[in-house]
Amino acid sequence: MTAVGIIPARYASTRFPGKVLAPIHGYPMVHHVYQRALQCRTLDEVLIAADSPDVADTCAALGDRVILTRTDHVSGTDRVAEAVRDMEFDLVVNIQGDEPQLDASVVDQLVTHMQAQSDLPMGTAGSTVLSREDMANPHIVKVIGRDGMATAFYRLLPAPVPEGVILRHIGLYAFRREFLFRFTAQPPSQWEQENRLEQLRALEMGASIGLVKTDYVSMAVDTPEDLERIVENWSE
């Protein structure tokens, strides 16, 4: 079963325009993501899906494999779907372009799980590292896991809390190729729009989402302050 990792790279970020090209020790942030993704043992190919010629040209000049996609996509998943439209991979992994310290082993864990569970249309990951402060923070998405499945996603947990283990959601998604196109063909659901969580669309479609657990804590760059913290605490 073949797998491709796609890194959607949107230059026109609302909160931090141009962040995918923000420099980290001499290289653009998205290049660091690409280099980390190349370390994944389970991916047969890695590709950056850019929305801007500036991003595409910069990445290509560094030797990264990149494709230029449309500028009007609503989400990274839509950009991923365009990038793989003419590819024949069985699994498509959406790798966030703003996590320059991506742990390749988490991607491998997710892909291996999807390969073993051939009936799963989609999979994601959750971290066991979740503090009380994180639980109350609406900017940190929580996923409820039960029997190896993601059953719900929340920014703020409801009362009573649904049955299952509570994990810190990691924005990493693996799709069966055919389900990816079904997913992106559906309009955003009401639940998805209210919570600003596109993975809720899959649950409202009645799809099962496999869930792998890890102790990895993703460090996404949403603001210039986030970038400063990562630069200060950078580790190869």
C-alpha positions as CSV (number, residue, x, y, z in Angstrom):
1,M,0.0,0.0,0.0
2,T,1.6,3.2,-1.2
3,A,1.5,6.5,0.7
4,V,2.3,10.1,-0.1
5,G,2.8,13.0,2.3
6,I,1.5,16.4,1.1
7,I,2.5,19.6,2.9
8,P,0.0,22.4,2.1
9,A,1.9,25.7,2.1
10,R,-0.4,28.7,2.2
11,Y,1.5,32.1,1.9
12,A,-1.6,34.2,2.6
13,S,-2.0,33.1,6.3
14,T,-4.6,35.3,8.0
15,R,-2.8,35.6,11.4
16,F,0.8,35.4,10.1
17,P,1.1,36.2,6.3
18,G,4.1,34.6,4.7
19,K,4.8,32.4,7.7
20,V,5.7,29.3,5.6
21,L,8.7,31.2,4.3
22,A,9.6,32.6,7.7
23,P,13.3,31.9,8.2
24,I,14.5,29.5,10.8
25,H,18.3,29.2,11.0
26,G,18.8,30.2,7.4
27,Y,15.9,28.1,5.8
28,P,12.2,28.7,5.3
29,M,10.0,27.1,7.8
30,V,8.2,24.8,5.2
31,H,11.6,23.5,4.0
32,H,12.3,22.3,7.6
33,V,8.9,20.5,7.5
34,Y,9.8,18.9,4.1
35,Q,13.2,17.7,5.4
36,R,11.5,16.1,8.4
37,A,8.9,14.5,6.3
38,L,11.6,12.9,4.1
39,Q,12.7,11.0,7.2
40,C,9.4,9.1,7.3
41,R,10.0,5.5,6.4
42,T,6.4,4.8,5.4
43,L,6.1,7.6,2.8
44,D,6.9,6.8,-0.8
45,E,6.8,10.5,-1.8
46,V,6.7,13.9,-0.2
47,L,5.4,17.0,-1.9
48,I,4.8,20.6,-1.0
49,A,1.5,22.0,-2.3
50,A,2.1,25.8,-2.6
51,D,-0.5,28.6,-3.3
52,S,2.1,31.1,-4.4
53,P,4.8,31.3,-7.0
54,D,7.1,32.8,-4.3
55,V,6.6,29.7,-2.2
56,A,6.9,27.3,-5.1
57,D,10.1,29.0,-6.5
58,T,11.8,29.3,-3.1
59,C,11.1,25.6,-2.3
60,A,12.2,24.4,-5.7
61,A,15.4,26.3,-5.5
62,L,16.2,24.4,-2.3
63,G,15.6,21.1,-4.1
64,D,12.1,20.4,-2.6
65,R,9.5,18.8,-4.7
66,V,6.7,21.3,-5.1
67,I,3.5,21.8,-7.0
68,L,1.7,25.1,-7.5
69,T,-2.0,24.9,-6.6
70,R,-5.0,27.3,-6.8
71,T,-5.2,30.3,-4.4
72,D,-8.9,30.0,-3.5
73,H,-8.9,26.8,-1.4
74,V,-10.8,27.1,1.8
75,S,-8.6,24.6,3.7
76,G,-5.3,22.8,3.5
77,T,-7.2,19.5,2.9
78,D,-8.7,21.0,-0.3
79,R,-5.2,22.0,-1.4
80,V,-4.0,18.4,-0.7
81,A,-6.8,17.0,-2.8
82,E,-5.9,19.1,-5.8
83,A,-2.2,18.2,-5.5
84,V,-2.9,14.4,-5.6
85,R,-5.8,14.5,-8.2
86,D,-3.6,12.9,-10.8
87,M,-1.6,10.6,-8.5
88,E,-2.4,7.0,-7.7
89,F,-1.2,6.6,-4.1
90,D,-3.5,4.6,-1.8
91,L,-3.0,6.8,1.3
92,V,-2.6,10.6,1.4
93,V,-1.2,12.2,4.5
94,N,-1.9,15.8,5.2
95,I,1.2,17.2,7.0
96,Q,0.9,20.7,8.4
97,G,3.3,23.2,6.8
98,D,3.7,25.2,10.1
99,E,5.3,22.4,12.3
100,P,9.0,22.7,11.5
101,Q,9.9,20.2,14.3
102,L,7.6,17.5,12.9
103,D,8.3,14.1,14.5
104,A,8.6,11.7,11.5
105,S,7.9,8.7,13.8
106,V,4.3,10.0,14.4
107,V,3.6,10.0,10.7
108,D,5.0,6.5,10.4
109,Q,2.9,5.4,13.3
110,L,-0.3,6.8,11.7
111,V,0.5,5.4,8.2
112,T,1.3,1.9,9.7
113,H,-2.0,2.0,11.6
114,M,-3.9,2.9,8.4
115,Q,-2.2,0.1,6.5
116,A,-3.1,-2.4,9.1
117,Q,-6.8,-1.2,9.4
118,S,-7.8,-1.4,5.8
119,D,-11.4,-0.5,6.6
120,L,-10.6,3.0,8.0
121,P,-11.3,5.8,5.6
122,M,-9.3,8.4,7.7
123,G,-6.9,8.6,10.6
124,T,-5.4,11.1,12.9
125,A,-3.2,11.4,16.1
126,G,-3.5,12.5,19.7
127,S,-0.9,13.3,22.4
128,T,-1.1,12.0,25.9
129,V,0.7,15.2,27.0
130,L,-2.3,17.4,28.2
131,S,-2.2,19.6,31.2
132,R,-5.1,21.1,33.2
133,E,-4.4,24.4,31.5
134,D,-4.5,22.8,28.1
135,M,-7.9,21.3,28.9
136,A,-9.3,24.7,29.5
137,N,-7.6,26.4,26.6
138,P,-9.9,26.7,23.5
139,H,-6.9,27.2,21.2
140,I,-5.8,23.6,22.0
141,V,-8.1,21.1,20.4
142,K,-9.0,18.0,22.4
143,V,-9.9,14.6,20.8
144,I,-12.0,12.0,22.6
145,G,-10.6,8.5,21.9
146,R,-12.4,5.2,22.4
147,D,-11.5,1.7,21.2
148,G,-8.8,3.2,18.9
149,M,-11.2,5.6,17.3
150,A,-11.6,9.4,17.4
151,T,-15.2,9.9,18.5
152,A,-15.3,13.7,19.0
153,F,-13.2,16.9,18.8
154,Y,-13.6,19.9,21.0
155,R,-12.1,23.3,21.7
156,L,-13.9,23.5,25.0
157,L,-15.0,20.2,26.6
158,P,-18.7,19.9,27.4
159,A,-20.2,18.9,30.7
160,P,-20.5,16.0,31.2
161,V,-17.3,15.0,29.4
162,P,-18.0,12.2,26.8
163,E,-16.8,8.8,27.7
164,G,-13.3,7.9,26.6
165,V,-9.7,9.1,26.9
166,I,-9.0,12.8,26.3
167,L,-6.0,13.6,24.2
168,R,-4.4,16.7,22.8
169,H,-5.2,16.6,19.1
170,I,-2.4,16.6,16.6
171,G,-3.3,18.1,13.2
172,L,-2.1,15.2,11.2
173,Y,-4.5,13.4,8.9
174,A,-4.3,10.3,6.7
175,F,-6.9,9.7,4.1
176,R,-7.7,6.8,1.8
177,R,-7.5,8.4,-1.6
178,E,-11.1,7.8,-2.5
179,F,-12.4,9.1,0.8
180,L,-10.3,12.3,0.5
181,F,-12.2,13.2,-2.7
182,R,-15.5,12.4,-1.0
183,F,-14.6,14.5,2.0
184,T,-13.6,17.6,0.0
185,A,-16.6,17.3,-2.3
186,Q,-18.9,17.8,0.8
187,P,-19.6,21.4,1.8
188,P,-18.5,22.4,5.3
189,S,-21.0,21.2,7.9
190,Q,-22.7,23.4,10.5
191,W,-20.8,21.7,13.4
192,E,-17.5,22.1,11.6
193,Q,-18.1,25.8,10.9
194,E,-19.3,26.5,14.5
195,N,-16.1,24.9,15.9
196,R,-13.7,25.8,13.1
197,L,-12.6,22.1,13.0
198,E,-12.8,20.5,9.5
199,Q,-12.4,17.0,10.9
200,L,-15.9,17.2,12.3
201,R,-17.2,17.0,8.7
202,A,-15.9,13.4,8.5
203,L,-17.8,12.4,11.7
204,E,-21.0,14.1,10.4
205,M,-20.5,12.1,7.2
206,G,-20.6,9.0,9.3
207,A,-17.0,8.1,8.6
208,S,-14.8,6.4,11.2
209,I,-11.6,8.1,12.2
210,G,-8.8,5.9,13.5
211,L,-6.7,7.4,16.3
212,V,-3.1,6.7,17.2
213,K,-1.7,7.8,20.6
214,T,1.7,9.4,21.1
215,D,3.6,11.5,23.7
216,Y,4.7,13.9,21.0
217,V,3.5,17.5,21.4
218,S,3.2,19.4,18.1
219,M,4.6,22.9,18.1
220,A,2.7,24.8,15.4
221,V,3.5,28.3,14.3
222,D,0.4,30.5,14.3
223,T,2.0,33.8,15.3
224,P,5.3,35.6,15.1
225,E,5.6,34.9,18.8
226,D,5.3,31.2,18.2
227,L,8.1,31.4,15.7
228,E,10.4,33.2,18.1
229,R,9.9,30.5,20.7
230,I,10.7,27.7,18.2
231,V,13.8,29.5,17.0
232,E,15.0,30.0,20.6
233,N,14.4,26.3,21.5
234,W,15.4,24.8,18.2
235,S,16.7,21.3,18.1
236,E,17.8,19.3,15.1
